[in-house]
Amino acid sequence: MCLIKSPAPEQRAADGIAERLAALPDPRCRRGRRHSLVTVLLTCCCAVLTGARSLRAIGQWARNAPQDTLARLDARCRGSLGVRAAPSTSTLGRVLAAVCPGGLAELLGCDPAGVNPDRVC
């Protein structure tokens, strides 16, 4: 789902990436959602920053992420012990396929082609 219009200046002025990502509309149906859009996108960002270059590698990173990392990403708790569960590879893939990279880059204040030297994602 692409952003229909450019993000408002207030959305781009938000302090952190999580606050900016929260402005994106979730393209998924509400029924059956286990993870927030922000959690899924931040999980993908963290995996890519650590060297993941494919959906399979992103999913593998998410499965092997430590509990404190999943807590910072606000992954959901399951069971009575409060063990955090990472989004599945299929969930990560569906969300990445549904979110427009150009709109996401614009929301984060970056050039989609990566040629804007004034801003760093």
N, C-alpha and C positions, 0 to 999 in steps of 0.2 A: 504494500500500500504506500503510495507516494504521498508526500505532503501536498495538499491542494494549493496552499499559498505559502509564501516565505514565512519563517518563524518571526514572531514579534520580537522587537528589541529586548523586551523584558525576559523572553525565553532565552535569548542568546546571552543575556547579562547574568544569568543564574551562576552561582558560584562554582558548583561542581558538575561533573559530567552526569552524575545520577539525576540531578535536578533538571538538567537539560533534556535527558532522555525521557524523563517523566512527562514531558510536554507532548511526546509522540502519541498518536492514537494507536491503540493495540489492534492489529488487523485480525486477531483471532476471535472466534466465538467465545462468549463468556463461559459457556458450558464446558466443563472439563479442564479449565485452566488450573494448573497447579503452581506455576511460577509466574511472577509478574514479568512484563515486557522488559523492564529495567534490569531485572536479575538475569534474564536470558541474554540481553545485549551486552551487559557488563561481563558475563561469563565468557562470551565470545571475544570481547576485547582483551581480557586478561590472557586468554589462551593464545591469541595471535601475538600479543606482546612478548610472550615467553617462547615464541618460535613455531607455533602451530600454523601450518600452511594448507591444511585441508579440513574438510568437515569431520572426517574420521579422527584427525589429530586433535581438533577442538573438543570433540566428544570424549576422547581419551583423557585429555587434560581435565575436563570437568569431572569425570569419574574418579580421577586420582587426586583431585584437589583436597587439601587438608580441611578439616572442619572449621578452623578459625578463618580461613579464606572464604569458605562457603557462608559463614556467618556474616562476614563483611559484605558479601554480595547479596545478602538477605535471602538466601536459599531457604526453602521451606523445611520445617522440622517434621520428622515422622517418628511415630512410636512414642512410648512413654519416656524414653531416655533422651529425647530431643536431638537425635542424630539428624544432621542436615543432609538433604538429598539434592544432588545436582540435577539440572535439567538433562533429559536424555538427548542422545545424538539426534534422534528424529525430531524432537521439539526444537533443538537448536537449528536444524536444517529448515524446518517449516518457517520459523520466524525470520531467519536470514533471507529466505526466498520471498517473503511477503513484505519486508521493509525495503523501501527505496534507498539505495546507497547515496544518491544525490541529495535527497532531502535530509538524510542523516548527516551527511557531511556539512550541509548548509546550516543545520541546527547546531552542530558543534563548532561552526565558524571556520571551516576548512574548505579549500578548493577541492572538489571531487577528483580532479586530475592530479592533485598534490603538487601544483606548481606555484602556489602562493607562498612566497618566502617570508611574508610578514607574520603569518600565523602558524602555529604548530599544534597539531592534534595531540 
